[in-house]
């Protein structure tokens, strides 16, 4: 519900995979005027290459956030991830 309430009317909330033990009232989604979309995560097709990269030491799966920026630089955070200068950016208030 946090994501649904964070989206503006007409906005979209998307999820990947199958959520488990998630419940919300359909009436809240209806009156929020938010689109909720979900779909599968095709991770199996990437697993063989990713496992090879981990075992060879080319990637460290424990390293997630490699850039930290203040929240007011969110546009730069997305730009860095889009340009592959960052894997994931941690935003601080």
C-alpha distances in whole Angstrom, upper triangle without the diagonal:
4,5,5,6,8,10,13,14,15,14,13,10,12,13,16,17,16,13,14,13,10,9,7,9,11,12,8,8,12,12,10,13,11,13,11,14,15,18,21,21,25,26,29,31,31,31,35,35,33,34,38,36,35,38,41,39,38,34,33,29,29,29,25,25,28,28,26,26,25,22,24,26,23,25,27,25,24,28,29,26,28,31,31,32,29,27,24,23,22,21,22,21
4,5,5,6,9,12,14,16,13,13,10,13,13,16,18,18,15,16,16,12,12,11,13,14,15,11,11,15,15,12,14,12,14,13,15,16,19,22,22,26,26,29,31,30,31,35,35,32,34,37,35,34,37,39,37,36,33,31,28,27,26,23,22,26,25,23,23,21,18,21,22,19,22,24,22,21,25,26,24,25,29,29,29,26,24,21,20,19,18,18,18
4,5,5,6,10,12,13,10,9,7,9,10,14,16,16,14,16,16,13,13,12,14,14,15,12,11,14,14,11,13,10,11,10,12,13,17,19,19,23,24,27,29,28,29,33,32,30,32,35,33,32,36,38,36,34,31,30,26,26,25,22,21,24,23,22,22,21,18,20,21,17,19,22,20,19,22,23,21,22,26,26,27,24,22,19,19,18,17,18,18
4,5,5,8,9,11,9,8,6,10,11,15,17,17,15,17,17,13,13,10,11,11,12,9,7,10,11,7,9,7,9,8,11,13,17,20,21,24,26,29,30,30,31,35,35,32,35,38,36,35,39,41,39,38,34,33,30,29,29,25,25,28,27,26,25,24,20,22,23,20,22,25,23,21,25,26,24,25,28,29,30,27,26,23,22,21,20,22,21
4,6,8,9,12,10,11,10,13,15,19,21,21,18,20,19,16,15,12,13,13,13,9,9,12,10,7,10,9,12,12,15,17,21,23,24,28,29,32,34,33,34,38,38,35,37,40,39,38,41,43,41,40,36,35,32,31,30,27,26,29,27,26,25,23,19,21,23,20,22,25,23,22,25,27,26,26,30,30,31,28,27,24,23,22,20,21,19
4,7,9,12,9,10,9,12,14,18,21,21,19,21,21,17,17,15,16,16,16,13,12,15,13,10,12,10,12,13,15,17,21,23,23,27,28,31,33,31,33,36,36,33,36,38,36,36,39,41,39,37,34,32,30,29,28,24,23,26,24,22,21,19,16,17,19,16,18,21,19,18,22,24,22,23,26,27,28,25,24,21,20,19,17,18,16
4,7,8,5,7,7,11,14,17,20,21,19,22,22,18,18,16,16,16,16,13,11,13,12,8,9,7,9,10,13,16,19,22,22,26,27,31,31,31,32,36,35,33,36,38,37,36,40,41,39,37,34,33,31,30,29,25,24,27,25,24,23,21,18,18,20,17,18,21,20,18,21,23,22,22,26,27,28,25,24,21,21,20,18,20,19
4,6,5,8,10,14,17,20,23,24,22,25,25,21,21,18,18,17,16,13,12,13,11,8,8,7,10,12,15,18,22,25,26,29,30,34,34,34,36,39,38,36,39,42,40,39,43,44,42,40,37,36,34,34,32,29,27,29,28,26,24,23,19,19,21,18,19,22,21,20,23,25,24,24,27,29,30,28,27,24,23,23,21,22,21
4,5,9,11,15,18,21,24,24,23,26,26,22,21,18,17,15,14,12,10,10,9,6,5,6,9,12,15,18,22,25,26,30,31,35,35,35,37,41,40,38,41,44,42,42,45,47,45,43,40,39,37,36,35,31,31,33,31,30,28,27,23,23,25,22,22,26,25,23,26,28,27,26,30,31,33,31,30,27,27,27,25,26,25
4,7,10,13,17,20,23,23,23,26,26,22,21,19,18,16,16,14,11,11,11,8,6,5,7,10,13,16,20,23,25,27,30,33,33,33,35,39,38,37,40,42,40,41,44,45,44,42,39,39,36,36,35,31,30,33,31,30,29,28,24,24,25,22,22,25,25,22,25,28,26,25,29,30,32,30,29,27,27,27,25,27,26
4,7,10,14,17,20,21,20,23,24,20,20,18,18,16,17,14,11,12,13,9,8,5,6,9,11,14,17,21,22,25,26,30,30,30,32,36,35,33,36,39,37,37,41,42,40,38,35,35,32,32,31,27,27,29,27,27,25,25,21,21,22,19,19,22,21,19,21,24,22,22,25,27,28,26,25,23,23,23,22,24,23
4,6,10,13,16,17,17,20,21,18,18,16,17,15,16,14,11,13,14,11,9,6,5,6,7,11,14,17,18,21,23,26,27,27,29,32,32,30,33,35,34,34,37,39,38,35,32,32,29,30,29,25,25,27,26,26,25,25,21,22,23,19,19,22,21,18,21,23,21,20,24,25,27,25,23,21,22,22,21,24,24
4,7,10,13,14,13,17,18,15,15,14,15,14,16,14,11,13,14,11,11,7,6,5,6,9,12,15,16,19,21,24,25,25,26,30,30,28,30,33,32,31,35,37,35,33,30,30,27,27,26,23,23,25,25,25,24,24,21,22,22,19,19,22,20,18,21,23,20,20,24,24,26,24,22,20,20,20,20,22,22
4,7,10,12,11,15,17,14,16,15,17,16,18,16,13,16,18,15,14,10,8,6,5,6,8,11,12,15,17,20,21,21,23,26,26,24,27,30,29,29,32,34,33,31,28,27,24,25,24,21,22,24,24,24,24,25,22,24,23,20,20,22,20,18,21,22,19,19,23,23,25,22,20,18,19,20,20,23,24
4,7,8,8,12,14,12,14,15,17,17,19,18,15,18,20,17,17,13,11,8,6,5,7,9,9,13,14,17,19,19,20,24,24,22,24,27,26,26,29,31,30,29,26,25,22,22,23,19,20,23,24,24,25,25,23,25,25,21,22,24,21,19,22,23,19,20,23,23,25,22,19,18,19,20,21,23,25
4,7,8,12,15,14,16,17,20,19,23,21,18,21,23,21,21,17,14,11,9,6,5,6,6,9,11,14,15,15,17,20,21,19,21,24,23,23,26,28,28,26,23,23,19,21,21,18,20,23,24,25,26,27,25,27,26,23,23,25,22,19,22,23,19,19,23,22,24,22,18,17,20,20,22,25,27
4,6,10,13,13,15,17,20,20,23,22,20,22,25,23,23,19,17,13,11,7,6,5,5,9,10,12,15,15,16,19,20,19,20,24,23,23,26,28,28,27,24,23,20,21,22,20,22,25,26,27,29,30,28,30,29,26,27,28,25,23,26,26,22,23,26,24,27,24,21,20,22,23,25,27,29
4,6,10,10,13,15,18,18,21,21,18,21,24,22,23,19,17,13,11,8,8,7,9,12,13,15,18,18,18,22,24,22,23,26,26,26,28,31,30,30,27,26,22,23,25,22,24,28,29,30,31,32,30,32,32,28,30,31,28,26,29,29,25,26,29,28,30,27,24,23,25,25,27,29,31
4,7,6,9,12,15,16,19,18,16,19,22,20,21,18,16,13,12,9,10,11,12,15,16,18,21,21,21,25,26,24,25,28,28,27,30,32,32,31,28,27,23,23,25,22,24,27,28,28,30,30,28,31,31,27,29,30,27,26,29,29,26,27,30,29,31,27,24,22,24,24,25,27,28
4,5,9,12,15,17,20,19,18,21,24,22,24,21,20,16,15,13,14,14,15,18,18,20,23,23,23,26,28,26,26,30,30,28,31,34,33,33,30,28,24,24,26,24,26,29,30,31,32,32,30,33,33,30,32,33,30,29,32,32,29,30,33,32,33,30,27,25,27,26,27,29,30
4,6,10,13,15,18,18,17,20,23,22,23,21,20,17,17,15,17,17,18,22,22,23,27,27,26,30,31,29,29,33,33,31,34,37,36,36,32,31,27,26,28,26,27,31,32,32,33,33,31,34,34,31,33,35,32,31,34,34,31,32,36,34,36,32,29,27,28,27,28,29,30
4,7,10,12,15,14,14,17,19,18,20,17,17,14,14,13,15,16,18,21,22,24,27,27,27,31,32,29,30,34,34,32,35,37,36,36,33,31,27,27,28,25,27,30,31,30,31,31,28,31,32,29,31,33,29,28,32,32,29,31,34,33,34,31,28,26,27,26,26,27,28
4,7,9,12,11,11,14,16,16,18,16,16,13,15,15,17,19,21,24,25,27,30,30,30,34,35,33,34,38,37,36,38,41,40,40,36,34,31,30,31,29,29,33,33,33,33,33,30,32,33,30,32,34,32,30,34,35,32,33,36,36,37,34,31,28,29,28,28,29,29
4,6,9,8,8,11,13,12,15,14,14,12,15,15,18,21,22,26,27,30,32,32,33,36,37,35,36,40,39,38,41,43,42,41,38,36,33,32,33,30,30,34,34,33,33,32,29,31,32,29,31,34,31,30,33,34,32,33,36,36,37,34,32,29,29,28,28,29,28
4,5,6,7,9,10,11,14,13,14,13,16,17,20,23,25,29,30,33,35,35,36,40,40,38,40,43,43,41,44,47,46,45,41,40,36,36,36,33,33,37,37,35,35,34,31,33,34,31,33,36,33,32,36,37,34,35,39,39,40,37,35,32,32,31,30,31,30
4,5,5,6,9,10,11,11,12,11,14,15,19,22,24,28,29,32,34,35,35,39,40,38,40,43,43,42,45,47,46,45,42,40,37,37,37,34,34,38,37,36,36,35,32,33,35,31,33,36,33,32,35,37,34,34,38,38,40,37,35,32,33,32,31,32,32
4,5,5,6,8,10,11,13,13,16,19,22,25,28,31,33,35,37,38,39,42,43,41,43,46,46,45,48,50,49,48,44,43,40,39,40,36,36,39,39,38,37,35,32,33,35,32,33,36,35,33,36,38,36,36,40,40,42,39,37,34,34,33,32,33,32
4,5,5,6,9,10,12,12,16,18,21,24,26,30,32,34,36,36,37,41,42,39,41,45,44,43,46,48,47,45,42,41,37,37,37,33,33,36,35,34,33,32,28,30,32,28,30,33,31,30,33,35,33,33,37,37,39,36,34,31,31,30,29,29,28
4,6,5,7,6,8,8,12,14,18,21,23,27,29,32,33,33,35,38,39,37,39,42,41,40,44,46,44,43,40,39,35,35,35,31,31,35,34,33,32,31,27,29,30,27,28,31,29,28,31,33,30,31,34,35,36,34,32,29,29,28,27,29,28
4,6,6,7,9,10,14,16,20,23,26,29,31,34,35,36,37,41,41,40,42,45,44,43,47,49,48,46,43,42,39,39,38,35,35,38,37,36,35,34,30,31,33,29,30,34,32,30,33,35,33,33,37,37,39,37,35,32,32,32,31,32,31
4,5,8,11,13,16,19,23,26,28,32,34,37,38,38,40,44,44,42,44,47,46,45,49,50,49,48,44,43,40,40,39,36,35,38,37,36,34,33,29,30,32,29,30,33,32,30,33,35,34,33,37,38,39,37,36,33,32,32,30,31,30
4,5,9,11,14,17,21,25,26,30,31,35,36,36,37,41,41,39,41,44,43,42,46,47,46,44,41,40,37,37,36,32,32,35,33,32,31,29,25,26,28,25,26,29,28,26,29,32,30,30,34,34,36,33,32,29,29,28,26,28,26
4,7,10,13,17,20,24,26,29,31,34,35,35,37,40,40,39,41,44,43,42,46,47,46,44,41,40,38,38,37,33,33,35,34,33,32,30,27,27,29,25,26,29,28,26,29,31,30,29,33,34,35,33,32,30,29,29,28,29,28
4,6,10,13,17,20,22,25,27,30,31,31,33,37,37,35,37,40,39,39,42,44,42,41,37,37,34,34,33,29,29,32,31,30,29,28,24,25,26,23,23,27,25,23,26,28,26,26,29,30,32,30,29,26,26,26,25,27,26
4,6,10,13,17,19,22,24,27,28,29,30,34,34,32,35,38,37,37,40,42,41,39,36,35,32,33,32,29,29,31,31,30,29,29,25,27,27,23,24,27,25,23,25,28,25,25,28,29,31,29,27,25,26,26,25,28,27
4,7,11,14,16,19,21,24,26,26,28,31,31,30,32,35,34,34,37,39,38,36,33,33,30,30,30,26,27,30,29,29,29,29,25,27,27,24,24,27,25,22,26,27,25,24,28,28,30,28,26,24,25,25,25,27,27
4,7,11,13,16,18,21,22,23,25,28,28,27,29,32,31,31,35,36,36,34,31,31,28,29,29,25,26,29,29,29,29,29,26,28,28,24,24,27,24,22,25,26,23,23,26,26,29,27,24,23,24,25,25,28,28
4,7,10,13,15,18,19,20,21,25,25,24,26,29,29,29,32,34,33,32,29,28,25,26,27,23,25,28,28,29,29,30,27,29,29,25,25,27,25,22,25,26,23,22,26,26,28,26,23,22,24,24,25,28,29
4,7,9,12,14,16,17,18,22,23,22,24,26,26,26,29,31,31,30,27,27,24,25,26,23,25,27,28,29,30,31,29,31,30,26,26,28,26,23,25,26,23,22,26,25,28,26,23,22,24,25,27,30,31
4,6,9,11,12,14,15,18,19,19,20,23,23,24,26,28,28,27,25,25,22,23,24,22,24,27,28,30,31,32,30,32,31,27,28,29,26,24,26,26,23,22,25,24,27,25,22,21,24,26,27,30,32
4,5,8,10,10,12,15,16,15,17,20,20,20,23,25,25,23,21,21,18,20,21,19,21,23,25,27,28,30,28,31,29,26,26,27,24,22,24,24,20,20,23,21,24,22,19,18,22,23,25,28,30
4,6,6,8,10,13,14,13,15,18,18,19,21,23,24,22,20,21,18,21,22,20,23,25,26,29,30,32,31,33,31,28,28,28,26,23,25,25,21,21,23,21,24,23,19,20,23,25,28,31,33
4,5,5,6,10,11,10,12,14,15,15,18,20,20,19,17,18,15,17,19,17,20,22,24,27,29,31,30,33,31,27,28,28,25,23,24,24,20,20,22,20,23,21,17,18,22,24,26,30,32
4,5,5,8,10,10,11,13,15,15,17,19,20,19,18,19,16,19,21,20,23,25,28,30,32,35,34,36,34,31,31,31,28,26,28,27,23,23,25,23,26,24,20,22,25,27,30,33,36
4,6,7,9,10,11,13,14,16,17,19,20,19,18,19,17,21,22,21,24,25,28,30,33,35,34,36,34,31,31,31,28,26,27,26,22,22,24,21,25,23,20,22,26,28,31,34,37
4,6,6,6,9,10,11,12,14,16,17,15,14,16,14,17,18,18,21,22,24,27,29,32,32,34,31,29,29,28,25,23,24,23,20,20,21,18,21,20,17,19,22,25,28,31,34
4,6,5,6,8,10,10,12,14,15,15,13,14,12,16,17,17,21,22,25,28,30,33,33,35,33,30,31,30,27,25,27,25,21,22,23,20,23,21,18,20,23,25,29,32,35
4,6,5,6,9,10,11,12,14,14,14,15,14,18,19,20,23,24,27,30,33,36,36,38,36,33,33,32,29,28,29,27,24,24,25,22,24,23,20,22,26,28,32,35,38
4,6,5,6,9,10,11,12,11,11,14,13,17,18,18,21,22,25,28,31,34,34,36,33,31,31,30,27,26,26,24,21,22,22,19,21,20,18,20,24,26,30,33,36
4,5,5,6,9,10,11,10,8,10,9,13,14,15,18,19,22,25,28,31,31,33,31,28,29,27,24,23,24,22,19,20,21,17,19,18,15,17,21,23,27,30,33
4,5,5,6,8,10,10,9,11,10,13,15,16,20,21,24,27,30,33,33,36,33,31,32,30,27,27,28,25,22,24,24,21,22,21,18,20,23,25,29,32,35
4,5,5,6,9,9,9,12,12,15,17,18,22,22,25,28,31,35,35,38,35,33,33,31,29,28,28,26,23,24,24,21,22,21,19,21,25,27,31,34,37
4,6,5,6,5,6,9,9,13,14,15,18,18,22,25,28,31,32,34,31,30,30,28,25,25,25,22,20,21,21,17,19,18,15,18,22,24,28,30,34
4,5,5,6,5,6,7,10,11,14,17,17,21,24,27,30,31,34,31,29,30,28,25,25,26,23,21,23,22,19,20,18,16,18,21,23,27,29,33
4,5,8,8,9,10,13,15,17,21,21,24,27,31,34,35,38,35,33,34,32,29,29,30,27,24,26,26,22,23,22,19,22,25,26,30,33,36
4,6,8,10,12,15,15,18,21,20,24,27,31,34,35,38,35,33,34,32,29,29,29,26,24,26,25,21,22,21,19,22,25,27,31,33,37
4,5,7,10,12,12,15,18,17,21,24,27,31,32,35,32,31,31,29,26,27,27,24,22,24,23,19,20,19,17,19,22,24,28,30,34
4,7,10,12,12,14,17,16,19,22,26,29,31,33,30,28,29,26,24,24,24,21,19,21,20,16,16,16,14,17,20,23,26,29,33
4,6,9,8,11,13,13,16,20,23,26,27,30,27,25,26,24,21,21,22,19,17,19,18,14,15,13,11,14,17,19,23,26,29
4,5,6,9,12,11,15,18,22,25,26,29,26,25,26,24,21,22,22,19,17,20,20,16,16,14,11,13,16,17,21,24,27
4,5,7,11,12,16,18,21,24,25,28,26,24,25,24,20,21,22,19,17,19,20,16,17,14,11,12,15,16,20,23,26
4,6,9,11,14,16,20,23,23,27,25,23,25,23,20,21,23,20,17,21,21,18,18,14,12,12,14,15,18,20,24
4,6,7,11,13,17,20,21,24,21,20,22,20,17,18,19,16,14,18,18,15,14,11,9,9,11,12,16,18,22
4,6,9,11,14,17,18,21,19,17,19,17,14,15,17,14,12,15,16,13,13,9,7,6,8,9,13,16,19
4,6,7,11,14,15,17,15,14,16,15,11,13,15,12,11,14,15,13,12,8,7,5,5,6,10,12,16
4,7,10,14,15,18,15,15,16,14,11,13,14,10,10,14,14,11,9,6,6,6,6,8,11,13,17
4,7,10,12,14,12,11,13,10,8,11,12,9,9,13,13,11,9,6,8,7,5,6,9,11,14
4,7,9,12,10,10,13,11,8,12,13,11,12,15,16,15,12,10,11,9,6,5,6,7,11
4,6,8,6,8,10,8,7,11,12,11,12,15,16,16,13,11,13,11,7,6,5,6,9
4,5,6,7,11,10,9,12,14,14,15,18,19,19,17,15,16,14,10,8,5,5,6
4,5,5,9,10,9,11,14,14,15,17,19,19,18,16,17,14,10,9,5,5,5
4,6,8,9,10,12,13,14,16,18,19,20,19,17,19,16,13,12,9,9,8
4,5,5,6,9,10,11,13,14,15,17,15,14,16,14,10,11,8,9,10
4,5,5,6,9,10,11,12,14,15,14,13,14,12,9,9,7,10,10
4,5,5,6,9,10,11,12,14,14,13,15,13,11,12,11,13,14
4,5,5,6,9,10,10,12,11,10,13,12,9,12,11,13,15
4,5,5,6,9,10,11,9,8,10,8,6,8,8,11,13
4,5,5,6,9,10,10,9,10,9,8,11,11,14,16
4,5,5,6,8,8,9,11,11,10,13,13,17,19
4,5,5,6,5,5,8,9,8,12,13,16,18
4,5,5,6,5,6,6,7,11,13,16,19
4,5,8,8,9,10,11,15,16,19,22
4,6,8,10,12,12,16,17,21,23
4,5,7,9,11,15,17,20,23
4,7,9,10,14,15,19,22
4,6,7,10,13,16,19
4,7,10,13,16,20
4,7,10,13,16
4,6,10,13
4,7,10
4,7
4
